[in-house]
Amino acid sequence: MSVWFVTGASRGLGAELAREALDRGHQVIATARDASAVLKAHPHKPDALLAVDADVTDPKQLTAAVDAGLAKFGRIDVVVNNAGYGLVGAIEETSDEAARALFDVNVFGVLNTLKATLPTLRAQRSGHVLNIGSVGGFATAPAGGLYAASKFALEGISEALHGELAPLGVRVTVVEPGGLRTDFLSEKSFRTEPTTIADYTAGAGPVREALAYYNGRQPGDPVKAAKAIVDVTEAAEPPLRLQLGTDAVDRVEAKLDLVRRELDQWRHVAVSISI
């Protein structure tokens, strides 16, 4: 039995992860900005669940959540950085306020959570950090640049953290889902920049339209995704990166092919500057 610490656990993938962990006999410290929503989402195993109010942009709330979890369960084994939201808009269309708010949650919220939980994992010399990224953090598209940038940042954080924590017995995995059929593309979790610039209609416009169309039509099953993620924590050698969904695999393979082609095409330039 493990103790899980899950941010953004009241709905979407976070709720499914908390549910799957509980169903497998684990204990869960489930955080959200409104803990009552967590309790509504998980009414069936109250003894194994601790619902705590915690906004990931507030380090004090996260520290209090960790302290409460340790007081109840005595340890933390799996940290899931799931809280976050999406943003659509061309780079120039995106306001400074919207970009900073996005990074406050998707990047600094993760850092806040890590700083609150890693002292426990380090002291135990065991544990697993699961950072919920996106295939968009590996291969982006027009109109998704700022959201992707926040997830690209999570890729870098995860890769460095993997090297930093491995000698201490703590594992790190960044999960790269494709489209999951949750409410992520609804207004609950996805924000659209109201400003549009006509010159970007050809580049960003189709993506705006596609995201609106795919709300509720995403190809990935969040229940199966949660099972796959929990399975990874039980693997002897978990991956640094875990893609989820055929759409995620396709986009990653296309990006790898593109990088390889360009590297080969411009290799002579790259190596020409060596002393």
C-alpha positions, -999 to +999 in steps of 0.1 A: +000+000+000+013+034-010+003+070+000-004+092-030-004+130-030-025+143-060-031+179-070-061+189-090-079+157-078-115+169-080-122+162-117-106+150-149-075+129-150-067+139-114-100+125-101-095+093-121-060+088-107-072+093-072-100+068-078-077+042-094-052+045-065-080+041-039-095+011-058-061-006-056-060-002-019-037+029-017-043+059+005-047+093-011-040+129-001-062+146-026-059+184-031-080+209-049-089+245-045-122+233-031-118+201-010-155+196-009-154+188-046-129+161-039-152+145-014-181+145-039-159+129-065-147+102-041-174+093-015-167+056-014-135+052+007-134+080+033-109+063+056-083+060+028-089+096+015-078+129+029-092+158+010-074+191+015-079+226+003-047+236-016-042+260-044-009+251-061+000+288-064+000+291-026+031+274-010+017+277+025-014+258+016+007+230+000+029+228+031-002+225+052-016+198+030+016+178+032+017+182+070-019+170+072-012+141+050+018+130+070-001+134+103-028+110+089-009+085+069+027+089+081+044+090+047+041+100+010+051+076-017+038+090-050+035+127-058+012+135-088+015+170-102-017+171-121-032+206-115-031+228-146-052+242-174-049+250-211-047+281-231-053+287-268-042+317-288-013+327-311+018+339-294+013+375-303-024+373-294-018+361-259-018+388-232+011+390-207-015+386-179-028+353-194+007+339-200+019+347-165-012+333-149-008+301-169+028+297-159+019+304-123-002+273-122+014+249-148+050+256-139+054+274-106+025+254-092+046+222-099+077+237-083+057+247-053+044+212-049+078+197-054+093+219-027+066+209-003+068+171-009+104+163-019+119+167+016+097+138+026+107+116-003+143+124+001+142+115+038+125+082+030+150+076+002+121+063-019+091+075-039+079+084-073+072+118-088+046+118-116+045+151-136+014+152-158+026+169-189+012+167-224+022+155-258+020+192-265+050+196-243+070+175-268+055+186-301+034+218-303+012+235-329+001+270-338-023+286-312-010+262-286+024+278-280+020+292-245+003+261-231+030+240-248+057+262-234+045+255-199+046+218-206+080+220-224+092+235-191+078+205-173+098+183-196+130+201-186+122+201-149+114+164-151+145+154-169+168+173-146+148+161-115+152+125-127+190+128-126+189+146-092+167+122-074+178+088-089+208+085-065+183+090-036+160+062-047+133+085-059+119+080-094+105+106-119+081+101-148+066+128-170+034+117-186+026+129-221-011+122-228-028+130-261-064+140-260-083+124-231-121+125-230-124+147-199-137+182-195-102+196-202-112+213-234-143+229-218-143+264-202-136+247-168-100+239-178-093+256-211-091+293-218-093+310-251-076+343-257-103+368-268-080+388-290-075+377-325-052+391-352-064+386-388-029+377-401-029+346-379-062+332-392-045+308-416-020+295-390-038+296-357-074+296-368-077+259-377-063+248-344-088+270-325-116+254-345-102+219-340-100+222-303-135+234-301-147+205-322-128+179-302-142+189-269-160+156-258-146+138-289-110+132-277-098+097-286-082+088-252-100+070-223-092+088-190-100+056-170-076+036-190-050+064-188-053+064-150-048+026-149-017+029-171-002+056-149-008+037-117+007+006-134+039+026-141+044+033-104+044-005-099+070-012-126+106-022-116+120+002-142+095+030-149+102+053-179+113+089-177+086+097-203+053+079-208+032+087-239-005+079-237-028+075-267-022+067-304-024+104-311+004+111-287+026+083-302+020+096-337+029+132-328+061+121-309+072+099-338+066+127-363+086+152-342+115+127-338+115+121-376+116+159-382+144+165-358+164+137-373+159+149-408+169+185-400+199+173-379+211+153-408+204+180-434+223+207-414+249+185-397+277+200-418+268+234-404+265+222-368+299+205-368+317+232-388+320+256-358+340+231-337+376+243-329 
